[in-house]
Amino acid sequence: MKSRRVNIFQYNINSLSFWHKNPFIKEQPPRIHLHHSRYICFMEKQAITVEIFIDAPVEKVWRLWNEPRHIIQWNQPSTDWHTTHVENDAVTDGKFLFVMKAKDGSGGFDFGGVYDEVAIHRTMSYTLSDGRKTTNRFTETAGGTTITETFEPERKTPLNEQERFCASVLETFKKYAETSQ
């Protein structure tokens, strides 16, 4: 995605009007506290960027983000979902697979791909099995760690729903990271 940025649209993450229209989410929306979130339009591709601050050091955030025994605990957008299986070889050219399912059995999907680049405690870039690209950046500050996730959206789901799904998973991770040892 090395393209010239042509336009930026701000999106208010606290606007949760779509939440009740989403058939996959049955509970009330979480209180999401993100620094900012935005759509970034590139010449021919779009990317969605979501950022969240975690009150924990980058070493802890990295460990909880990458170890399968932890991923299975936090990788869901709401309590109606869960991750049932995780494989994660978080190295360059390593593969990953997260199997996510609705608890009521109404749906599910495999989230898998190959890591293109992994720089420990700093960045992870990967290509999903459908060819879309994602980059996660981990930035340590004096007060904790900021995770910035930028991904190419898939074409069938509205952009705001994809952003909300990502933001909800990041919020679940935040809660898990800030309460785990």
C-alpha positions in Angstrom: 0.0 0.0 0.0 2.7 2.5 -0.9 0.4 5.0 -2.5 0.1 8.7 -2.2 -2.6 9.6 0.3 -5.4 11.5 -1.4 -8.1 12.0 1.2 -8.8 11.4 4.9 -12.2 11.1 6.3 -12.7 11.3 10.1 -15.2 8.9 11.6 -16.7 9.3 15.1 -16.0 6.0 16.8 -18.6 6.8 19.5 -21.4 6.9 16.9 -22.9 3.5 17.5 -26.0 3.7 15.3 -25.1 0.7 13.3 -24.5 -1.5 16.4 -28.2 -2.5 16.7 -28.4 -3.2 13.0 -25.6 -5.7 13.1 -27.0 -9.3 13.2 -23.7 -10.6 14.7 -23.7 -8.5 17.8 -26.6 -9.0 20.3 -25.4 -7.1 23.3 -25.3 -3.4 24.1 -22.3 -1.6 22.6 -19.1 -1.3 24.7 -17.8 2.0 25.9 -14.9 2.4 23.4 -12.2 4.8 24.3 -10.0 5.2 21.3 -7.6 8.0 20.6 -8.9 8.3 17.1 -10.1 6.2 14.2 -10.1 7.1 10.5 -10.6 5.8 7.1 -7.6 6.5 4.8 -8.3 6.5 1.1 -5.4 5.6 -1.2 -5.2 6.0 -5.0 -7.0 2.7 -5.8 -7.3 0.9 -2.4 -8.9 1.9 0.8 -7.6 1.1 4.2 -9.2 1.4 7.7 -7.1 2.4 10.6 -8.1 1.9 14.2 -5.9 2.9 17.2 -6.2 2.2 20.9 -4.1 2.9 24.0 -3.3 0.1 26.4 -2.2 0.9 29.9 0.6 -1.8 29.9 4.3 -2.0 28.7 4.9 -3.1 25.1 6.6 -6.3 26.2 3.4 -7.4 28.0 1.1 -6.2 25.2 3.2 -8.1 22.6 3.1 -11.3 24.6 -0.6 -11.2 25.2 -1.2 -10.3 21.5 0.8 -13.2 20.2 0.6 -16.2 22.5 -2.2 -18.6 21.5 -3.3 -19.2 25.1 -4.0 -15.5 25.5 -5.4 -14.9 22.0 -8.1 -17.4 22.7 -9.2 -15.3 25.7 -9.5 -11.9 24.1 -10.1 -12.4 20.3 -13.8 -11.6 20.0 -15.8 -8.4 19.4 -18.4 -9.2 22.1 -19.4 -11.9 24.6 -21.6 -13.4 21.9 -18.5 -14.6 20.1 -15.5 -16.7 21.0 -12.3 -18.0 19.4 -12.3 -21.8 19.5 -8.9 -22.5 18.0 -5.6 -20.6 17.6 -2.4 -21.3 15.7 0.1 -18.5 15.7 3.8 -18.6 14.5 4.5 -14.9 14.9 7.7 -14.7 12.8 8.3 -13.5 9.3 6.8 -16.1 6.9 5.0 -17.7 9.9 1.4 -18.7 9.5 -1.6 -18.0 11.8 -5.1 -19.2 12.1 -7.8 -18.0 14.5 -11.2 -19.7 14.3 -14.0 -17.4 15.6 -17.6 -18.6 16.1 -20.8 -17.1 17.4 -21.6 -18.9 20.7 -25.2 -19.6 19.5 -23.8 -21.4 16.5 -25.3 -18.9 14.0 -22.0 -18.1 12.3 -18.2 -18.3 12.3 -15.1 -17.8 10.2 -11.4 -18.6 9.9 -9.1 -15.7 10.1 -5.7 -16.8 8.8 -2.7 -15.9 6.7 1.0 -15.4 6.6 3.2 -12.8 8.3 5.1 -10.7 5.8 7.2 -8.9 8.4 7.5 -9.2 12.2 9.7 -6.8 14.2 9.4 -7.8 17.8 7.6 -5.2 20.0 7.2 -2.9 17.0 5.3 -4.1 14.0 3.5 -7.0 12.4 2.4 -7.0 8.7 0.5 -9.9 7.2 -1.4 -11.1 4.2 -4.7 -12.8 4.9 -5.7 -15.9 3.0 -8.0 -13.8 0.7 -5.0 -11.5 -0.2 -5.9 -8.5 1.9 -3.0 -6.8 3.9 -2.9 -5.7 7.5 -0.3 -3.9 9.6 -0.3 -3.6 13.4 2.1 -1.1 15.0 3.0 -1.2 18.7 4.2 2.2 20.0 5.5 2.4 23.6 5.0 5.6 25.4 5.7 6.7 29.0 2.2 5.6 30.0 1.7 2.4 28.1 1.4 1.1 24.5 -0.6 2.3 21.5 -1.7 -0.3 19.0 -2.5 1.0 15.5 -4.1 -1.5 13.1 -4.4 -0.6 9.5 -6.2 -3.1 7.2 -7.6 -3.4 3.7 -11.3 -3.9 4.0 -13.2 -6.7 2.3 -15.7 -5.6 -0.3 -19.0 -7.2 0.9 -19.3 -5.6 4.4 -19.8 -1.8 4.9 -16.6 0.0 6.0 -18.2 1.2 9.3 -19.1 -2.3 10.3 -15.6 -3.6 9.6 -14.1 -0.7 11.6 -16.5 -1.3 14.5 -15.7 -5.0 14.5 -11.9 -4.2 14.6 -12.4 -1.6 17.3 -14.5 -4.0 19.4 -11.8 -6.7 19.3 -9.2 -4.1 20.2 -11.4 -3.0 23.1 -11.7 -6.6 24.3 -7.9 -6.9 24.1 -7.5 -3.7 26.1 -9.6 -5.0 28.9 -7.8 -8.3 28.9 -4.3 -6.8 28.8 -5.0 -4.2 31.5 -6.4 -6.9 33.9 -4.0 -9.8 33.1 -0.7 -10.5 34.8 
